[in-house]
Structures are given as C-alpha cells and as structure tokens.
Amino acid sequence: MLPSPTALPLAAALGGLWIVSLVTVALAFPHGTPTSSDPGAPAIPVWVTILPPLVGIALALALPGRRPALAVSAVNARPLLLTTIVLLGCAVAFPVAVGLVPLQGENYVLGKFVLLMLVPALTVLTIRGAVRLEVPRAAWRWWAPAIAVAAWAWLALLAPWIPQHDLSGYDTELLVVAAVATAVTAGLGEELFYRRWLQTRLEALLGPWLGIALASLAFAFMHLGSHGTGNLPLDVARVIAAQGSFGLFMGVLWWRYRNLTLVVLAHLLVNGWGPAVEILHRLS
C-alpha cells in the first residue's frame, strides 16, 4: 500500500480538483448544464447534481453504526501490479479512442464492450491471485446500502426540483434497444470495471480513499467522449462534477458493503429511469 505521506497529498490534490471543478461549472453554467449527452436533456444546476451523491455517501458512511468497511488485501504483488496496469491502460484507452477515432453509435458500444468488459475480464480471469475480499453473510450488507440508494434515488430522480427529460420524440423500439444496451455496457459493465476490478486493486495498492478517488476520476474521464462539447477544460470540469460525483458515491458503496448488486442497481436507475417511465407511460 502507498505510504500515507504520499497518499494524503495525492488525495488532497484530487479533492481540490473536484472542488475547483464544482466551482468552475457553477460559474460557467449558473442556470445549469445537461448531465446527459442525449438531445434535449434538461439543464441541471450543480447543487442538484451533487446533492444526491453527497447524501448517499453520508448515509453509506453512517450505516450501519460503527461497523467498519470491508477491506481488501493484496495477495501477490506481481499479479496485482500487472492487472492494475492493464486495467488502467483500458481506462485511458477508451476515452482516447472515442476522441480520436471517433467511436459513435454501434462502434461506441462495441468499443466499450471490448475495452471495458472483454479485455478486463480476460485479464482478471487469466492473472489470478491479485487481491482477496472477505465478504460476510450479513443482513446489514443489504438493508444499509438499500437505504443509501433509496435516498439518493429520490433526490436524483423523483424530487420536485428535478426537471424531466422529454423522450416523447423517440420510437419505443429505439428506447428499448438503447435502454438494454446501456444497462449491459454501463449499468453492469462499468460497475464491474471501475468498481469491482479497478477500484478494488487500487484500494489494495493505494488505500481505500485514494483508490476510490482515482477510480472515480477514471470513471468521469470515460464520459469525455460522449459528453464533450469541444471546450476541453470545461468538459473536464463538467464530467468531474457530475459523473465524478456519482462515481464517488458508487465507490463508497462498493468499499463499505462490497454489494455489487445494489451498486449496479443504482447505476441502472440513473441511466434507465427516464426511458422506463416513458415506455411504461406508452404501454398504459
């Protein structure tokens, strides 16, 4: 694990980057900025963006009482370093490929599948013995994160100040296909990659908070290609403020409870709630 005299300044620097990003977005977009790349996505003020993950993080840290987080331990240094290097390479390669090729439409989904699911899965299955997770069979691993996710979901999706995304112009078939593809590659694939595989190894190498912060930053940068506007400094600030804050919540959930099911559920909700409501409205 990285010595604390080195880890603490790095963690502080990443925290400062997050604060600077929030201030930048608040000043540049006082009336809000879209957090989705979909056409017609409503603009959301920065406080509306960060309130749900902050509340979710606070609840995850508080529940259940004083029970400690479930630590990860390094088993073998060589497999740990090799798998972490490959995973970090994939994390860098995907947004670079999206920006340079660029990957769009079906190619975007295919590129995400290859770089964030297939190659990482083959890596962690081939190079074994990197980390050890000891997860107890305990009811609190379900009810505590469920409370945090429920509070986050209400604030992020159902609160009266949340603007609704108008999806009435999309065909039902397109909505269903897009929702399923997003559920597989984002809801499941991204959480496997950024939390289960990458964050776990970064925690073993660097400690929990620096591991969570770096995995969340990589998760934020992944959205540069799909959420970019051409103004790189503002785009970086936007993805750190929005997707980075959500990634921090997902990272804390994974660290505290090691319950990938509820982590994936939260990600499915953030991407699929709007399409699900629209589809159900049409069927009713």
C-alpha positions as CSV (number, residue, x, y, z in Angstrom):
1,M,0.0,0.0,0.0
2,L,1.2,3.5,-0.8
3,P,2.7,5.2,2.3
4,S,0.4,7.7,3.9
5,P,2.8,10.7,3.5
6,T,2.4,10.2,-0.3
7,A,-1.2,9.1,-0.3
8,L,-2.5,12.0,1.7
9,P,-1.2,14.8,-0.6
10,L,-2.5,12.9,-3.6
11,A,-5.9,12.5,-2.1
12,A,-5.9,16.2,-1.1
13,A,-5.0,17.2,-4.7
14,L,-7.8,15.1,-6.1
15,G,-10.2,16.6,-3.6
16,G,-9.1,20.1,-4.7
17,L,-9.6,19.2,-8.3
18,W,-13.2,18.1,-7.5
19,I,-13.9,21.4,-5.7
20,V,-12.3,23.5,-8.5
21,S,-14.5,21.6,-11.0
22,L,-17.7,22.3,-9.0
23,V,-16.9,26.0,-8.8
24,T,-16.0,26.2,-12.4
25,V,-19.2,24.5,-13.5
26,A,-21.3,26.7,-11.1
27,L,-19.7,29.9,-12.5
28,A,-19.7,28.9,-16.2
29,F,-23.3,27.5,-16.1
30,P,-25.2,29.4,-13.5
31,H,-28.6,28.1,-14.8
32,G,-27.4,24.5,-15.1
33,T,-25.7,22.2,-17.6
34,P,-27.0,18.9,-19.1
35,T,-25.7,15.9,-17.4
36,S,-26.7,13.6,-20.2
37,S,-25.5,13.6,-23.8
38,D,-29.0,12.8,-25.1
39,P,-30.6,15.5,-27.3
40,G,-33.0,17.6,-25.3
41,A,-31.6,16.7,-21.9
42,P,-32.6,19.3,-19.3
43,A,-30.0,21.6,-17.8
44,I,-29.4,20.9,-14.1
45,P,-27.8,23.3,-11.6
46,V,-24.6,22.0,-9.9
47,W,-26.2,21.7,-6.5
48,V,-28.9,19.5,-7.9
49,T,-26.2,17.3,-9.4
50,I,-24.0,16.9,-6.3
51,L,-26.7,16.8,-3.5
52,P,-27.9,13.2,-4.2
53,P,-24.4,11.6,-4.2
54,L,-23.3,13.6,-1.2
55,V,-26.4,12.4,0.8
56,G,-25.8,8.9,-0.4
57,I,-22.2,9.0,0.7
58,A,-23.1,10.4,4.1
59,L,-25.7,7.6,4.7
60,A,-23.2,4.9,3.5
61,L,-20.6,6.2,5.9
62,A,-23.1,6.3,8.8
63,L,-24.9,3.0,8.3
64,P,-24.8,0.5,10.0
65,G,-23.4,2.3,13.0
66,R,-19.8,1.7,13.8
67,R,-19.4,-1.4,11.6
68,P,-16.1,-1.0,9.7
69,A,-15.8,-1.1,5.9
70,L,-14.8,-4.3,4.3
71,A,-11.2,-4.0,3.5
72,V,-9.4,-5.6,0.5
73,S,-5.9,-7.2,0.9
74,A,-3.2,-7.7,-1.6
75,V,-2.4,-11.4,-2.1
76,N,0.5,-11.3,-4.6
77,A,2.4,-8.1,-5.7
78,R,3.1,-9.2,-9.3
79,P,-0.4,-10.2,-10.3
80,L,-1.8,-7.1,-8.5
81,L,0.6,-4.7,-10.4
82,L,0.0,-6.5,-13.8
83,T,-3.7,-6.5,-13.6
84,T,-3.8,-2.9,-12.3
85,I,-1.6,-1.7,-15.2
86,V,-3.8,-3.4,-17.8
87,L,-7.0,-2.0,-16.3
88,L,-5.6,1.5,-16.1
89,G,-4.5,1.1,-19.7
90,C,-8.0,0.2,-20.7
91,A,-9.4,3.1,-18.6
92,V,-7.2,5.5,-20.6
93,A,-7.6,3.8,-24.0
94,F,-11.4,4.1,-24.1
95,P,-11.8,7.9,-23.9
96,V,-8.8,8.4,-26.1
97,A,-10.3,6.1,-28.7
98,V,-13.7,7.8,-28.5
99,G,-11.9,11.2,-29.0
100,L,-9.5,10.2,-31.8
101,V,-11.4,7.6,-33.9
102,P,-14.1,8.7,-33.0
103,L,-16.4,5.9,-31.8
104,Q,-20.1,6.6,-32.4
105,G,-23.3,4.6,-32.4
106,E,-22.8,0.9,-32.6
107,N,-19.0,1.3,-32.6
108,Y,-19.2,3.2,-29.3
109,V,-21.0,0.3,-27.7
110,L,-18.6,-2.2,-29.3
111,G,-15.6,-0.2,-28.2
112,K,-16.9,-0.1,-24.6
113,F,-17.6,-3.8,-24.6
114,V,-14.0,-4.6,-25.8
115,L,-12.0,-2.1,-23.7
116,L,-14.1,-2.0,-20.5
117,M,-15.5,-5.6,-20.4
118,L,-13.9,-8.2,-22.6
119,V,-10.2,-7.3,-22.2
120,P,-10.5,-6.6,-18.4
121,A,-12.5,-9.8,-17.9
122,L,-9.9,-11.9,-19.7
123,T,-7.1,-10.1,-17.7
124,V,-8.6,-10.7,-14.2
125,L,-9.5,-14.3,-15.2
126,T,-6.1,-15.1,-16.6
127,I,-3.9,-13.3,-14.0
128,R,-5.2,-14.6,-10.7
129,G,-4.2,-14.2,-7.1
130,A,-4.1,-10.4,-7.0
131,V,-6.5,-9.4,-4.2
132,R,-8.6,-11.0,-1.6
133,L,-12.1,-9.8,-0.5
134,E,-13.6,-11.3,2.6
135,V,-17.3,-10.6,2.5
136,P,-19.5,-11.8,5.4
137,R,-23.1,-13.1,5.0
138,A,-24.8,-10.3,6.9
139,A,-28.2,-8.6,6.6
140,W,-26.7,-5.1,7.0
141,R,-24.9,-5.5,3.7
142,W,-28.3,-5.3,2.1
143,W,-30.5,-3.0,4.2
144,A,-27.9,-0.3,4.8
145,P,-26.9,0.3,1.2
146,A,-30.6,-0.1,0.2
147,I,-31.4,3.0,2.4
148,A,-28.5,4.9,0.9
149,V,-29.5,4.1,-2.7
150,A,-33.2,4.9,-1.9
151,A,-32.3,8.3,-0.6
152,W,-30.1,9.0,-3.5
153,A,-32.7,7.8,-6.0
154,W,-35.4,10.1,-4.6
155,L,-33.1,13.1,-4.6
156,A,-31.7,12.3,-8.1
157,L,-34.8,11.1,-9.9
158,L,-38.0,11.9,-8.0
159,A,-37.5,15.2,-6.1
160,P,-39.9,18.0,-7.2
161,W,-36.9,20.2,-8.4
162,I,-35.7,17.5,-10.8
163,P,-36.5,18.6,-14.4
164,Q,-38.0,15.8,-16.6
165,H,-36.3,14.7,-19.8
166,D,-38.8,14.7,-22.7
167,L,-38.4,11.4,-24.6
168,S,-41.6,11.5,-26.5
169,G,-39.8,12.1,-29.8
170,Y,-38.1,8.7,-29.7
171,D,-39.5,5.5,-31.1
172,T,-40.4,2.9,-28.5
173,E,-38.2,0.3,-30.2
174,L,-35.2,2.6,-30.1
175,L,-35.8,3.4,-26.4
176,V,-36.0,-0.3,-25.6
177,V,-32.8,-1.2,-27.6
178,A,-30.9,1.8,-26.2
179,A,-32.0,1.0,-22.6
180,V,-30.9,-2.6,-22.8
181,A,-27.6,-1.8,-24.4
182,T,-26.9,0.9,-21.8
183,A,-27.9,-1.5,-19.0
184,V,-25.4,-4.1,-20.1
185,T,-22.5,-1.9,-21.0
186,A,-23.0,0.9,-18.4
187,G,-25.1,-0.4,-15.6
188,L,-23.3,-3.8,-15.4
189,G,-20.1,-3.3,-17.4
190,E,-18.9,0.0,-16.0
191,E,-19.5,-1.1,-12.4
192,L,-17.7,-4.4,-12.9
193,F,-14.8,-2.5,-14.5
194,Y,-14.5,0.7,-12.4
195,R,-15.6,-0.7,-9.0
196,R,-15.2,-4.5,-8.8
197,W,-12.0,-4.7,-10.8
198,L,-10.2,-1.4,-10.9
199,Q,-11.1,0.2,-7.6
200,T,-10.6,-3.0,-5.7
201,R,-7.0,-3.2,-6.9
202,L,-6.3,0.5,-6.5
203,E,-7.5,0.1,-2.9
204,A,-5.1,-2.7,-2.3
205,L,-2.2,-0.6,-3.7
206,L,-3.1,2.9,-2.5
207,G,-5.6,2.6,0.3
208,P,-9.3,3.0,0.2
209,W,-9.8,6.7,-0.2
210,L,-7.2,7.3,-2.9
211,G,-8.4,4.1,-4.7
212,I,-12.0,5.4,-4.7
213,A,-10.9,8.8,-5.8
214,L,-8.7,7.6,-8.7
215,A,-11.3,5.1,-9.9
216,S,-14.0,7.8,-9.8
217,L,-11.7,10.1,-11.8
218,A,-11.2,7.5,-14.4
219,F,-15.0,6.9,-14.5
220,A,-15.5,10.6,-15.0
221,F,-13.0,10.9,-17.8
222,M,-14.6,7.9,-19.6
223,H,-17.6,10.3,-20.3
224,L,-15.5,13.0,-22.1
225,G,-16.0,11.4,-25.5
226,S,-19.8,11.1,-25.2
227,H,-20.4,14.4,-23.2
228,G,-17.7,16.6,-24.8
229,T,-18.6,19.9,-26.4
230,G,-15.1,20.8,-27.8
231,N,-14.1,23.0,-24.8
232,L,-11.8,20.6,-23.1
233,P,-11.2,22.5,-19.8
234,L,-15.0,23.0,-19.3
235,D,-15.7,19.4,-20.4
236,V,-13.3,18.1,-17.8
237,A,-14.9,20.2,-15.1
238,R,-18.4,19.1,-16.1
239,V,-17.6,15.3,-16.1
240,I,-15.7,15.5,-12.8
241,A,-18.6,17.5,-11.2
242,A,-21.4,15.2,-12.5
243,Q,-20.1,11.7,-13.3
244,G,-17.2,12.0,-10.9
245,S,-19.6,12.8,-8.0
246,F,-21.8,9.9,-8.9
247,G,-18.7,7.7,-9.2
248,L,-17.6,8.7,-5.7
249,F,-21.0,7.5,-4.4
250,M,-20.7,4.2,-6.2
251,G,-17.1,3.8,-5.0
252,V,-18.1,4.4,-1.4
253,L,-21.0,2.0,-1.7
254,W,-18.6,-0.7,-3.1
255,W,-16.0,0.0,-0.4
256,R,-18.4,0.0,2.5
257,Y,-20.6,-3.0,1.6
258,R,-19.0,-5.0,-1.3
259,N,-22.5,-5.4,-2.6
260,L,-22.2,-5.2,-6.4
261,T,-25.9,-5.9,-6.9
262,L,-27.0,-2.7,-5.3
263,V,-24.2,-0.7,-6.9
264,V,-25.4,-2.0,-10.3
265,L,-29.0,-1.3,-9.4
266,A,-28.2,2.4,-8.7
267,H,-26.4,2.7,-12.0
268,L,-29.3,1.1,-13.8
269,L,-31.6,3.6,-12.2
270,V,-29.6,6.7,-13.2
271,N,-29.5,5.6,-16.8
272,G,-32.8,3.8,-17.2
273,W,-35.3,5.6,-15.1
274,G,-36.3,8.1,-17.8
275,P,-36.7,5.5,-20.6
276,A,-38.5,3.1,-18.3
277,V,-41.1,5.8,-17.2
278,E,-41.6,6.8,-20.9
279,I,-42.1,3.2,-22.0
280,L,-44.5,2.3,-19.2
281,H,-46.5,5.5,-20.0
282,R,-46.9,4.4,-23.6
283,L,-48.0,1.0,-22.6
284,S,-50.5,2.2,-20.0
